[in-house]
Amino acid sequence: MNIDGKQGAVGFTSVLFPFVYPVRLIKVNENGDVMRDKNGLCVTCKPGEPGEFVGKIVKGHPSRGFDGYVDKEATQKKIAHDVMKKGDMWFRSGDLLIMDEFGWMYFVDR
């Protein structure tokens, strides 16, 4: 149970103000590769569509920074580039979630 009593939900993000907490669900294929649109940006999931949970990386920000791992290759696997706009970077959690129309998120595989 979460703090708001929403059974099964593992988190919440505002569908009205997504800039407040910059996380998204992006589409990935069965191999875990990011799916992109014709402009080369990631395809975000609509409510009810499963996707990988990502969070925007903001260098120097106390809670949105990502310094990476000792293993540089592992670090690169965790970063998605050009998610919402060219040049941005987002941390790939590796978790598949689904979001309802109100912004509540649930694990797909648990």
C-alpha positions in Angstrom: 0.0 0.0 0.0 1.3 3.5 -0.8 0.9 6.7 1.2 -2.3 7.7 -0.7 -4.0 4.3 -0.2 -4.0 3.6 -4.0 -3.8 -0.2 -4.0 -1.1 -1.5 -6.3 0.2 1.9 -7.4 4.0 2.4 -7.0 4.0 6.1 -7.8 2.2 9.1 -9.2 3.1 11.8 -11.7 1.0 14.8 -12.6 -0.6 14.5 -16.1 -1.4 18.3 -15.9 2.1 19.5 -14.8 4.7 17.0 -16.0 7.5 19.5 -15.6 7.1 19.5 -11.8 8.4 15.9 -11.6 10.1 15.1 -14.9 9.5 11.4 -15.4 7.9 9.6 -18.3 7.1 6.1 -19.6 8.7 5.5 -23.0 8.0 2.7 -25.4 10.6 0.0 -25.8 10.5 -3.1 -28.0 10.8 -6.7 -26.9 14.6 -6.4 -26.8 14.4 -3.3 -24.6 15.5 -0.9 -27.3 13.9 2.5 -27.2 11.3 3.2 -29.9 11.6 6.5 -31.7 9.4 8.7 -33.8 10.2 10.2 -37.2 12.1 13.0 -35.5 14.3 10.7 -33.6 12.7 11.4 -30.2 11.4 8.7 -27.9 7.8 7.7 -28.2 6.0 8.3 -24.9 3.3 6.0 -23.7 -0.4 6.9 -23.5 -2.4 5.8 -20.4 -2.8 2.1 -20.4 0.3 1.4 -22.5 3.3 -0.3 -20.9 6.7 1.4 -21.1 10.1 1.9 -19.4 10.2 4.4 -16.5 12.7 7.2 -17.2 13.7 10.3 -15.3 15.2 13.5 -16.6 18.9 14.0 -15.8 19.8 17.5 -14.9 23.6 18.0 -14.4 24.4 19.7 -11.1 20.8 19.3 -9.7 20.8 17.6 -6.2 18.1 15.1 -7.0 18.1 14.9 -10.8 21.8 14.4 -11.4 23.4 11.2 -12.4 27.2 10.8 -12.0 27.1 7.3 -13.4 28.9 4.1 -12.4 32.5 3.1 -12.3 31.9 1.0 -15.4 31.4 3.6 -18.3 29.7 1.0 -20.5 27.1 0.3 -17.8 26.6 4.0 -17.4 25.9 4.5 -21.1 23.3 1.7 -21.1 21.4 3.6 -18.4 21.2 6.9 -20.3 18.6 7.6 -23.0 19.4 10.6 -25.2 17.0 12.7 -27.1 13.9 11.6 -25.2 11.7 14.7 -25.2 14.0 17.1 -27.1 17.3 16.9 -28.9 20.3 16.9 -26.5 18.4 15.9 -23.3 19.4 12.9 -21.2 17.1 10.6 -19.2 18.0 7.8 -16.7 16.6 4.4 -17.8 15.3 2.6 -14.7 14.8 -0.7 -16.5 11.4 -1.1 -14.9 8.3 -1.6 -17.1 5.3 0.3 -15.8 1.8 1.2 -16.9 0.1 4.5 -16.1 -3.6 5.1 -15.7 -5.4 8.2 -17.0 -4.9 9.9 -13.6 -1.1 9.5 -13.4 -0.9 6.5 -11.1 1.8 4.1 -12.1 1.9 0.3 -11.6 4.5 -2.4 -12.3 3.6 -4.5 -15.4 5.4 -7.6 -14.2 4.7 -7.7 -10.5 
